[in-house]
Structure formats: structure tokens, C-alpha cells
């Protein structure tokens, strides 16, 4: 299943791209489940990001490996690929794409996920949409509203 969210912001696409650091990661964390950051190497290929999802009754580990990065004259992106995922997720691919848009940029969160069951993937879609939709106001606050 794929989810593609877009947020227009005022800052230059390269400035936005280079701002994807630990501080922004913490700001983007959802209120639930709570995330305990265990490791944040960065957003370059080979870097690892590891969190513990704290649900209140059980904790789950989520580890992602940064597998790709590209910077061109019009866009920049990096990909985090799930290595250890909380159940019921079996596959996770998140492309953080920032494209040039006039004097500003568009931040794209392109998420491909799978539980291994189509019906469960469909049931998860509204949850994923809500979780990642909560990033939009944070992006606008950090990078300027268009």
C-alpha cells in the first residue's frame, strides 16, 4: 500500500533537505505511540535510526536503515527502509522527497508499507494518513507556510 503526502513550504528545497536531522525527527514524532529514540545516525546511506514505540502496555522496536540519497538541481531525497518493524508491519519504505517549487519547496512523504495482508493494509491506511498528516503543520511551522 502506498501513501503520498505533500506539504508546500517557503524555504529552499536544499535548506529543507539538510534540516532533516535529529531535532526535526523529534519534532515530527507523533503523540501516540510515544517514541523513545535509541539511535539516530543521520540521513545518509548507511545511517541507522532506531526507536522504541511505547504503547503504554508493550514496547516495540523499529529500526530503519537509510539506503539511498540523491541531490539534483530540482530535488533531493533520502530513503529509510525498515529493518526491524513492529507487528503487524512486514515492509516499510519511506522516501523523503523535497522538490523545488518556485522560491520554496514541496515536502513529499512517500510511504510504501505492507502487513502481508491486503485487508489489514487497507485498515491501516487511515491510521497512516492520520499519523503522517500530523507532520504537515510541523513542516509549515519549521519551514514557513505558503
KEKE-3310 file (N, C-alpha, C; in steps of 0.2 Angstrom, whole numbers, plus 5000, padded with zeros to 4 digits):
npx = (5004:5003:5006:5005:5010:5010:5017:5018:5031:5040:5054:5070:5073:5085:5089:5078:5080:5092:5089:5084:5086:5091:5084:5073:5067:5063:5054:5044:5039:5025:5011:5006:5009:5021:5038:5054:5069:5082:5093:5101:5109:5109:5104:5110:5116:5118:5117:5108:5092:5085:5071:5060:5044:5032:5018:5011:5007:5015:5031:5039:5052:5059:5068:5077:5086:5095:5095:5096:5101:5099:5104:5099:5098:5084:5078:5079:5082:5080:5080:5072:5073:5063:5070:5069:5053:5038:5025:5010:5017:5027:5034:5042:5045:5051:5051:5059:5056:5061:5056:5060:5050:5046:5051:5051:5048:5042:5037:5038:5031:5033:5026:5028:5020:5018:5008:5007:4995:4982:4969:4971:4981:4973:4965:4974:4977:4970:4975:4989:4988:4983:4993:5005:4999:4999:5011:5012:5007:5018:5029:5026:5027:5040:5047:5040:5024:5016)
npy = (4994:5011:5028:5045:5060:5078:5093:5110:5122:5137:5138:5136:5121:5114:5118:5114:5100:5098:5100:5089:5082:5076:5084:5089:5076:5072:5082:5079:5067:5057:5060:5048:5031:5034:5039:5033:5038:5028:5027:5038:5040:5049:5055:5049:5037:5021:5025:5023:5023:5021:5017:5015:5010:5015:5010:5010:4998:4989:4988:4991:4988:4998:4999:5007:5008:5019:5020:5026:5041:5056:5071:5084:5097:5101:5093:5083:5069:5056:5039:5029:5013:5000:4989:4981:4979:4984:4973:4974:4976:4972:4976:4991:5007:5022:5037:5052:5065:5081:5093:5106:5121:5135:5148:5141:5125:5108:5096:5079:5065:5049:5034:5017:5003:4987:4974:4961:4957:4961:4966:4970:4980:4990:4993:4999:5010:5023:5026:5027:5038:5048:5048:5053:5064:5073:5078:5089:5102:5104:5104:5116:5125:5125:5127:5137:5143:5142)
npz = (5000:4996:5002:4999:5004:5003:5006:5005:5007:5012:5012:5003:4994:4996:5008:5016:5014:5020:5033:5039:5052:5069:5078:5070:5068:5081:5083:5074:5079:5083:5095:5100:5096:5109:5106:5109:5107:5102:5094:5082:5068:5057:5040:5029:5017:5024:5037:5053:5061:5076:5085:5100:5101:5112:5119:5130:5136:5130:5122:5107:5095:5082:5068:5056:5041:5032:5015:5002:4994:4985:4977:4966:4954:4955:4965:4980:4990:5002:5008:5020:5025:5032:5044:5056:5061:5070:5074:5066:5054:5040:5030:5025:5017:5016:5007:5008:5000:4993:4983:4972:4971:4964:4974:4985:4992:4990:5002:5001:5008:5004:5007:5007:5012:5020:5028:5024:5022:5012:5016:5029:5027:5020:5031:5039:5032:5035:5048:5045:5037:5046:5056:5048:5042:5052:5052:5043:5048:5057:5048:5041:5051:5054:5042:5036:5031:5015)
capx = (5000:5007:5003:5009:5008:5014:5017:5022:5034:5043:5061:5073:5072:5091:5089:5074:5083:5098:5086:5081:5091:5088:5080:5067:5065:5060:5048:5039:5036:5018:5010:5005:5013:5027:5044:5060:5074:5088:5099:5100:5115:5108:5100:5115:5116:5122:5115:5103:5088:5081:5066:5056:5037:5030:5011:5008:5007:5020:5035:5041:5057:5058:5075:5077:5092:5095:5098:5098:5101:5101:5103:5100:5096:5077:5075:5083:5078:5083:5075:5073:5070:5063:5074:5066:5047:5033:5019:5009:5021:5032:5038:5042:5050:5049:5055:5058:5057:5059:5056:5060:5044:5047:5057:5050:5049:5036:5040:5034:5032:5030:5027:5025:5021:5014:5007:5007:4988:4979:4963:4974:4984:4968:4963:4980:4978:4968:4980:4995:4986:4982:5000:5009:4996:5001:5018:5010:5008:5025:5033:5024:5029:5048:5049:5036:5018:5015)
capy = (5000:5017:5034:5050:5067:5084:5100:5116:5127:5143:5138:5132:5114:5111:5120:5109:5094:5097:5101:5083:5080:5073:5089:5088:5069:5073:5087:5075:5061:5058:5059:5041:5029:5038:5036:5034:5037:5024:5029:5042:5042:5054:5054:5047:5030:5018:5028:5019:5026:5015:5019:5011:5013:5014:5010:5010:4991:4985:4992:4988:4991:4999:5000:5009:5009:5024:5016:5030:5048:5059:5078:5086:5104:5102:5089:5080:5064:5050:5033:5025:5006:4996:4983:4978:4983:4982:4970:4969:4978:4967:4980:4999:5010:5029:5041:5059:5069:5088:5096:5114:5124:5142:5150:5137:5118:5104:5090:5073:5059:5044:5028:5011:4998:4980:4969:4954:4955:4967:4969:4974:4986:4995:4995:5003:5017:5029:5027:5030:5045:5052:5049:5057:5070:5077:5082:5095:5109:5105:5106:5123:5130:5125:5129:5143:5142:5145)
capz = (5000:4996:5004:4997:5007:5000:5010:5002:5012:5009:5011:4998:4994:4999:5015:5019:5014:5025:5040:5042:5057:5075:5081:5067:5069:5087:5082:5070:5082:5085:5102:5101:5102:5111:5103:5113:5102:5104:5089:5076:5065:5052:5035:5024:5016:5029:5044:5056:5065:5079:5090:5103:5101:5118:5118:5137:5138:5127:5118:5101:5092:5075:5066:5049:5038:5026:5009:4996:4994:4979:4976:4960:4954:4957:4970:4985:4994:5005:5009:5025:5024:5038:5045:5061:5062:5075:5071:5060:5048:5037:5025:5026:5013:5016:5003:5010:4994:4993:4977:4971:4969:4964:4978:4991:4991:4992:5005:4999:5012:5000:5011:5005:5018:5020:5033:5021:5021:5009:5020:5035:5024:5019:5038:5042:5028:5039:5053:5042:5034:5052:5059:5044:5041:5058:5050:5039:5052:5059:5042:5040:5057:5054:5036:5033:5027:5009)
cpx = (5005:5003:5008:5006:5012:5012:5021:5024:5038:5050:5064:5073:5079:5091:5084:5077:5088:5095:5084:5086:5087:5083:5073:5063:5060:5053:5042:5036:5029:5017:5008:5006:5019:5033:5050:5065:5080:5094:5097:5107:5115:5104:5104:5114:5120:5120:5109:5099:5084:5077:5063:5049:5034:5022:5008:5008:5012:5024:5038:5047:5056:5065:5074:5084:5091:5099:5099:5098:5103:5099:5104:5098:5089:5074:5081:5079:5083:5078:5077:5069:5069:5067:5071:5059:5043:5028:5013:5013:5026:5036:5037:5047:5047:5054:5054:5060:5056:5061:5056:5053:5044:5052:5056:5051:5042:5040:5035:5036:5029:5032:5024:5026:5016:5014:5007:4999:4984:4973:4966:4978:4979:4965:4968:4980:4976:4972:4986:4994:4986:4989:5004:5006:4998:5008:5017:5011:5015:5030:5032:5027:5037:5050:5045:5030:5018:5008)
cpy = (5006:5023:5040:5057:5072:5090:5105:5120:5132:5143:5134:5125:5111:5113:5116:5103:5093:5098:5094:5080:5077:5077:5088:5081:5069:5077:5083:5069:5062:5057:5052:5037:5034:5035:5038:5032:5034:5026:5033:5044:5048:5052:5052:5040:5026:5020:5024:5024:5021:5019:5013:5014:5011:5015:5011:5003:4987:4990:4988:4992:4992:5002:5002:5010:5014:5021:5020:5037:5051:5067:5080:5094:5106:5098:5085:5075:5059:5045:5030:5018:5002:4990:4978:4982:4980:4978:4974:4971:4973:4971:4987:5002:5018:5034:5048:5063:5076:5090:5104:5116:5131:5144:5146:5130:5114:5098:5085:5068:5053:5037:5022:5006:4992:4977:4962:4952:4962:4970:4973:4980:4991:4997:5000:5010:5023:5031:5030:5037:5050:5054:5054:5063:5075:5081:5088:5102:5110:5107:5114:5128:5130:5128:5135:5141:5145:5148)
cpz = (5000:4998:5002:4999:5004:5005:5007:5008:5009:5008:5005:4999:4997:5006:5019:5020:5020:5032:5043:5046:5064:5078:5077:5068:5075:5087:5078:5073:5084:5092:5104:5095:5103:5108:5108:5108:5105:5100:5083:5073:5060:5046:5028:5023:5021:5036:5046:5061:5069:5085:5094:5104:5108:5118:5125:5140:5136:5123:5112:5098:5084:5073:5058:5047:5032:5020:5003:4998:4987:4980:4969:4960:4955:4962:4974:4988:4997:5007:5015:5024:5030:5039:5050:5063:5067:5071:5071:5054:5046:5032:5026:5021:5013:5012:5005:5004:4995:4986:4977:4969:4970:4969:4985:4989:4993:4996:5004:5004:5007:5004:5008:5011:5017:5026:5031:5020:5018:5013:5026:5033:5023:5026:5041:5039:5032:5045:5051:5040:5040:5055:5055:5042:5046:5057:5047:5043:5055:5054:5041:5045:5056:5048:5033:5029:5020:5008)
residu = (UNK:UNK:UNK:UNK:UNK:UNK:UNK:UNK:UNK:UNK:UNK:UNK:UNK:UNK:UNK:UNK:UNK:UNK:UNK:UNK:UNK:UNK:UNK:UNK:UNK:UNK:UNK:UNK:UNK:UNK:UNK:UNK:UNK:UNK:UNK:UNK:UNK:UNK:UNK:UNK:UNK:UNK:UNK:UNK:UNK:UNK:UNK:UNK:UNK:UNK:UNK:UNK:UNK:UNK:UNK:UNK:UNK:UNK:UNK:UNK:UNK:UNK:UNK:UNK:UNK:UNK:UNK:UNK:UNK:UNK:UNK:UNK:UNK:UNK:UNK:UNK:UNK:UNK:UNK:UNK:UNK:UNK:UNK:UNK:UNK:UNK:UNK:UNK:UNK:UNK:UNK:UNK:UNK:UNK:UNK:UNK:UNK:UNK:UNK:UNK:UNK:UNK:UNK:UNK:UNK:UNK:UNK:UNK:UNK:UNK:UNK:UNK:UNK:UNK:UNK:UNK:UNK:UNK:UNK:UNK:UNK:UNK:UNK:UNK:UNK:UNK:UNK:UNK:UNK:UNK:UNK:UNK:UNK:UNK:UNK:UNK:UNK:UNK:UNK:UNK:UNK:UNK:UNK:UNK:UNK:UNK)
# end
